Amino acid sequence: MRTTIPLFILALGVMVLAAANPTAAAPGPAANEPSRTAANPSPAPAGSPTGLKPVTSPSAAVCGRPGNEIAPGLVDVVNVDSLYWKNSTSTADLYASAKDASPSPIARTAMSFQNEQTTVCMDPDGDYVYEAYGANLRRLSTVDGSATDYALPHNGNGACGSDGRYIYVPRSGSSSSIDKYKLTGTYVNTTIINISPHNYGFAVARDTVWATNNTTGIVTYYGYACSRFTGDSISEDTLWRIGDVGASTPMNIAWDGQCYYLVSGGHSSNAFFRFHADRTLYTSGTFAGNARSVMCRIPRLTGWVQVADLPLGGRYKPVNVGGALCAGSEPGNDTGFVYAFKGNGTCEFYRYNIIANTWIARETIPAVNRLGKNKAVKKGASLVFGTNGKIYATKGNGTLDLWEYDPATRVWTQKADVPAGTKKTCKEGVGTVAVCEAGTNCIYLLKGSGTYDFYRYDADADVWDASLVPAPAGPAYKPYKSGSCLVYDGGDTIYALKGRINEFYAYALSGARWDFTARDPLPLIGASGSKKKVNDGSGMAYFKGAAYALKGGNTNEFWRFNCRDHKWSEQPQLTAGAKRVNAGGALCYSAANRTLYAFRGNNTREFWQYWLSLDACGDRPAAPRRANGAQTQAASAKVEFGLRVAPMPLTAATTVSYSLARPGNVSLRLYDATGRAVATLIKGYHPAGEYTSQLTVGGSQLTAGVYLLKYEAGDYRTTEKLVIE
């Protein structure tokens, strides 16, 4: 469906909403190694709202502190103060309730389970619900209910549990085999336990697999530590007599970091129990419905924590100029790793195991390049983990070298040099981000070094594109120097922070253009009360709707830019030490455990971890609401942000097409060539999807000439030129 909007109406500034057209690893030896190179429930009560959101209470239940009763109303998606339920008589919907002694479901999101009798689980962070049915593993998003299926090599008995890293599935056929899978269904191993689990009584809670083989009488759960599921035969570590409190035919167990939750009763389960951390009974009550599974999210700590220092290395040097970080995973190993340059005139390269909290030395980056120049890593160095699983590095130190490191082969290969551009080498403020564009693995590079140079590297073809629009000069007309850096939001936007100036800009990948209107600069004055500019040691990382920044410049300041409202807010400073963040400071994001990692630099070896709040910036968008039982958008459709106007120049029937990857506020505004606002065409909230509007020229009061159509959707911005002849 399309809406026709005459341009003369637009010129008068009448707002018309376009009709929606939705389409919606174990650590190795800590030893220095030589360089390698390529050359060598039942329905919710009537009137309940839809859309899975947090069920909040002024006194949310924890052990010893029951939650208050909550009036039905719209609530947010999965949060730590709620319980989540799968119905035992339906395959539709996931329900939410407060953590009361006798909870009632008051919110739901649309989900499509495979079978009403399966026992499902939620990952500890609350992002997904997993269901194993037969030889299929289904992963359902708690944000929009979308489903992804993974084929399994063995049939399960209808139950599963997750510790956040693996899925544990009891095999069908009264078997004592527990199959262990990665979260994407990849088979890991089979461990034999000393009972044959019932599909009713199976769960993973508090890093323990709980299973029972009897569902009546004095029911006993057998507990096995998750770490023991290595492919051997094992016996239980502990026993838990659930039946002592009257729990019959138990379903599953959930753990929220303080309490255990259990629902029992078989096909019409509604007996509900809460237990203290020592597994003694806290409360017993009922659940208002028929529940097959109870689930919850585990809260996690937030803030800065110091972890293992970077090794001294063979040259006994700390981290200084050229220190750099990136994070990723290696083939066949789902352990997360952080990779690091020490800089400081060395070629040392290290890998940090986020599970074991240990560093090992990896192959040093070659000192000598193809031109025979011997250059170590110094100021202007950078590291980025590519979308192809390889690491790309600049050495700085007045070179144009680009190197690729393959974690699988552990080989460094020199690639095509960074373009000379304005005839300057990489000396300071170099920033890199990795982007996959239409299947092509790319690296975007801001050269810094007193330039505006901005390039795109095709990692598949080993070719640079030097034709990109240079980074904005800004009102100060100052180039990019020490402290400049980039961060990518994973969608359509790359952000650039200008060192020594604090200006902040956005680059739209879809239009290959900069928004030359600077966003609010990173504030000069933080909690210290002193004016401080972004400088050596700065770094940026992105996490769900926000860019995080270390200011560097001999400060411990740490900031967050909310990409939705375009506001900076100061965060807890890096914990004070003998020194502040300066040369060699760095910041990166690890998707494996959703935390940030940082170097303090400044001639220290300090390495820090910042635990992010999973609710930061309202990171979870609202679930699509349903109308008359049907979703208003295709939750599984892949939609990107974009704007297109065709044909040009404007004809009697010109189409404006725009799309949103995420729901949010949208505006389309028309400006003349002088920048004067002429009309607001579209303004208001839109669900994610694709939209079209028809523009007609007949009767237009706009004079011939050039106009600019500016599209804003959340943090996405782009502009298209309109020509009237």
MARTORVEX-187871 format. One record per residue (C-alpha): residue in one letter; x, y, z. Coordinates in pm, whole numbers, plus 50000, padded with zeros to 5 digits. Example, Ala and Ser with C-alpha at 12.3 -4.5 7.8 and 13.67 -1.06 7.14 Angstrom:
residues 2
A512304955050780S513674989450714
end
This chain:
residues 725
M500005000050000R501305034349909T500275069449998T500375097449743I501535130749886P501465160949656L504565182149693F502555213949735I501115198950054L504595189850165A505745225450103L503065237550341G504585215350607V501615192350656M502725160750830V501455129550658L502335095250786A503265071450509A501285039650496A503295011450641N504394983950410P506234960850652T508254931950514A509374929050737A540464766352444A542644756552688P545574780152743G548884769452597P552304773052753A553274808152846A556304810352625N557624834452366E557404820852016P559224830851696S557554850851422R555904831751143T555234847350806A553554835250491A556904834350326N558404813350595P501684789853039S497894784752980P496644817052825A497304848553021P494374862753219A491844881653014G492984916552939S496654908152981P498934928452757T501174912952498G504844919352441L507434903552673K508824930552896P510364932853251V507954927453529T509084952853783S508164956954146P509264981954412S510344951754613A511204924954363A511524890954523V514844877754637C515444852354910G513874865755227R512274895055041P509094886154848G508004909154570N504944930954588E501854923754388I501904940354047A498954954253862P498784941853501G500294966153256L502904969052988V506304958253110D509744955252946V511574924752805V513544899653010N514964914653326V516404900753646D513294907653856S511004884853656L510274848053603Y509444833753260W507224804253185K506404779552909N502854766252905S502354728652927T499194728752713S500214751252426T503104756952184A502484794452169D503924822852372L506344828052658Y504864842952974A506314865953239S505514870853607A506924886653918K508974865654160D506094862054402A505344832054623S502324824754402P503054841754071S500594850253797P501524856253432I500894892353334A502824896153007R503774875052712T505614874752384A504734854252080M506874823152043S506414791651844F507554761152037Q507814727251868N505834707752127E503784716652433Q505404689352644T509034699452600T511034713152893V512894744052775C515654766252914M516824802352898D520424813452867P521664831053183D521664865153013G518054861552902D518594866052530Y517224832752409V515014803552503Y516214769452379E514034739452300A515354704852202Y512744683052037G513724651451856A516794659251648N516134696551631L517344724851854R515244756251833R516564789751956L513884816152018S514674852852071T513184868652383V513254902052200D511024893951904G510174856851930S511994848351607A513174812251579T516334796151444D516564758251406Y519704736651427A519814699951330L521204676751598P522924643151536H520994625951818N517374625851929G516684642252262N514044631952512G512294665852508A514324683452777C517374705852774G519364729752992S522044756052937D524904770753137G525254799352888R528064782852692Y526594748852609I523254731352573Y522854698052758V520304673852609P519324639852757R519154614252480S515834597052407G515104560452472S515544558852850S519204565852794S521764577453049S523604596752775I523754634752798D524734651052470K526564684252493Y526204709952214K527404744852141L524704771352134T524464767651757G523854730051771T527414718551704Y527994685351876V530714685452145N530604651952328T528444626452508T528784620152881I527224589953053I525654596553393N524534570453646I520764574953595S518424577553297P516854612353325H513144617453286N512194645053047Y510124660953324G512904664953575F515944679253394A517594713353421V520874732053437A521134756453726R524104771853906D526624754353677T525114720753767V523134695953559W520174684153768A518354652153668T515914627953822N514724593553713N511664591853937T508794616253924T506604604354213G507124597554580I510244612054741V511724627054428T515514631354429Y517554652754193Y521064641154106G523494669754058Y526534668953823A528944698053780C528844711253423S532644711153411R532624672853433F530764668053103T533864659352904G532784626952738D533394602553023S531134582753256I530384601353579S528434598053903E526584625554085D528324652154295T525324659154514L521744648054588W518724670454642R515584654354787I512934676454627G510204652754742D510804661755106V508844693955052G506004676954868A507144683954512S505754656754287T506464653053918P508914682353910M509494699953581N512704719853587I514774742553811A515834778653757W518514798353943D518794836353954G521954840254159Q520114840454492C517214815954477Y516234783454309Y512744781554155L510874749254083V507474741253939S505924706653972G502714687953898G503164671453558H500894680653269S499014705753483S501994718253683N501114746453917A502824738654248F505584764354287F508564763954523R511344788054604F514564776354772H517444794354937A520944791354790D521624762155030R518554744754878T516434747455192L512804756555135Y511974793655128T508304794755019S505764772054856G502724783454663T500974779554332F501384792353979A498254806253815G498364784353508N499824752453367A503594756153354R506024732753186S509184752753251V510234781453475M513174803453373C514954835153478R517884857353399I520934858553624P522064893253732R525734899753696L528174923653852T528954956453681G531984979153696W535744976853672V537704946253784Q541464942453746V542454909353587A545794893353498D548564917653404L550134915253061P553394894953086L556714913153110G557984895152802G561524889752690R562394926952690Y560874933753033K558864963152905P555464976553018V552664988552789N553225022252629V552805039552291G551355014852040G549494993952297A546394979752130L543594954452193C541014934651997A538814904752081G537374874251905S537194836351893E539284810751707P538104783151472G536874752451656N537184769751992D534314788752150T536514802952424G536724840552391F540154856652354V541614891552372Y544674899252160A547194925952247F550134945952124K552404958152402G553824985452179N556635004852344G559094997052065T558524959352081C556934934751839E555344914552119F551874900152060Y549794881952321R546544862952364Y544364864052677N541974835652767I538834851452917I537814818953089A541164810353246N542284846553307T545704838453161W547974853652897I550254835352658A552734849752409R551804845052046E553934849551735T555544883851733I554654906151441P557624906551201A559894936451255V561124937850894N558644945850618R558794938650245L560904969850189G563484957350435K562664984150693N563004973351054K560144988951249A558714978451584V555224986751715K554915022351837K552505051551825G549915047751549A549495010151597S546074994051586L544454959551608V541054948451480F539464913851469G538114909851117T534754895551019N536664867450846G538184855951175K541604871251108I543344899751286Y544534931051105A547234953451244T549044985751172K552444990251337G552415028251335N555945041051388G555925060551062T555015030850841L552165022550607D552364985350691L549184964850717W549574929650853E547174900450878Y547374873951151D545534841051108P544754825951452A544204791851288T547654789451127R549344814451361V551034831451067W551574868651001T551284880350639Q551994915350515K549144928750304A548724958750074D550084990650230V547765017150369P547425043750095A549885072450122G547015096850067T548205130750182K551735116550187K551695109150557T552405076350730C550665061351032K552135079751329E549305086651574G545545084151624V544975055051383G541565038451420T540245006651256V536924988151257A535814955951084V532644955150875C531064927850662E529404944650365A527294923250135G529474893250216T532744912150172N535114913750469C536224949850505I538344971550732Y537715008950763L540745029450867L541065064950996K544705074150945G544905102051200S548515114051193G547485149951122T545245140750827Y541565135950743D542315103950548F539645077050568Y539935044350371R538215011250310Y540184978850278D538724948450102A540304920050298D539134893950047A540764911049748D543634927749941V542714961249785W542304996049936D539655021349832A541075056249880S538105073849721L536025076750038V534965111050160P537585123350411A536655125650777P535005158850872A537225188750944G534605202651180P534175238251299A537725239251432Y539205227951097K541635206051288P542955172851155Y542885139651339K545815134351573S546655115751895G543635100852067S541505097851752C539685064751718L536775046751552V533975023951668Y531345004751468D527774998551586G527384965551402G524734980451174D525095010450945T527155035351143I530835040951216Y531605067351478A534795088051485L536185105851789K538665133451709G541625134951946R542665167852106I539355183151990N536725158952130E534505162651822F532335132451743Y531025122751398A529015095051231Y529595078150896A526675060150725L527815029050541S524635027250332G525215061350179A529015060950207R528865095450358W529685114650674D527105134150867F529075166450876T526965179651161A528965170551467R527145152651744D527725165452093P531465163852158L532805142352437P532615166352736L535795183852836I534945184053204G534285152053394A534015143053760S537515156253822G536315191453745S539275198153515K539145204153142K540675174152969K540875166652598V540845132752434N544455122752386D546945093952404G545445062852558S541905068952438G539825041052289M536255032352198A534075001252202Y530404995352123F527764975752313K524054974852234G523105010452160A526065028352313A529655037652233Y531985036252532A535115057552543L538245060552753K539325096652732G543025089752792G545135121052815N546385111953164T542865108253305N540825078253423E537645092353267F535245067753108W532205078852906R529185064352730F527475078952423N523845068252392C523355063552019R519605067952053D519405101652224H522925113052123K523915121752479W527185115752662S527195104553024E530185098353247Q530565062853374P532545049453672Q536135059353614L538795032953568T539795024053920A542515047354041G546045034354055A549545047854073K549065061353719R546255073453497V545335062453145N547825075552895A550015063552606G549295026852533G545825027952685A543295008252480L539704995652491C537904966652319Y534644947252345S534454909452387A531254894352252A532054861052418N531224874152765R529824908352676T532374928352868L534924955152786Y538684951052832A541154979352877F544844987252909R545825015553138G549085019652944N551355047053077N554245022953149T552084998153340R551014962853251E547564966953406F544684949653229W541104956653330Q537674941953266Y534494962953270W531284943853332L528494960353138S524934962153253L522874941753008D520104967353046A522364996752958C520795021652719G517595001052706D519564977152490R516684953452433P514114968352195A510454962952268A509044930852127P506684934851831R503124937851954R500364916551811A497114928551661N494224903951636G496624875551694A499004884951411Q502344901951448T502514936151294Q505824927851131A507834898051017A510114892951312S512564871551121A512934894750821K516334910650775V515744948150736E518444974650722F518245012350762G518015030950432L516485058550219R515955059249844V514215084049614A513495074849250P513325085448981M515395116948976P514795144748877L511315143149029T508555132048794A504815131248835A505175099149037T508305097649250T508685070849519V510395076349854S511395043350013Y512725041650368S513395013350608L514135007150976A516224978851115R514824985951463P511585002051585G511875038451680N511005074551607V511275084951242S511375118651072L511615129450707R512275166550664L512705187050350Y515235215550330D516045239950051A519565246149923T520195272750188G519425248350469R516035263550550A513465238050668V510635236750413A508445208350538T508175179350779L506935149950579I506965121550828K507275122351204G506435096051463Y507075061051591H507435032551339P507884995251393A510884980451215G510154974050848E510134988650500Y507925017850396T507135036650075S505525070149999Q504425083749662L505295120149586T503495139549312V504865171249158G501675184649004G500525217149166S503685220049370Q504495254349512L508165245549531T510305263949282A512715245949054G516005237949217V517765214649459Y516285202949788L517585180050060L515475152450213K516875143450557Y515905109950708E516405102551079A515525069651247G516955065251594D520695070451561Y520615065351184R520835096550965T521135101750595T520265128050334E519115125249972K519195152949714L515915160849532V515915179849203I512875197849064E513225209748706
end
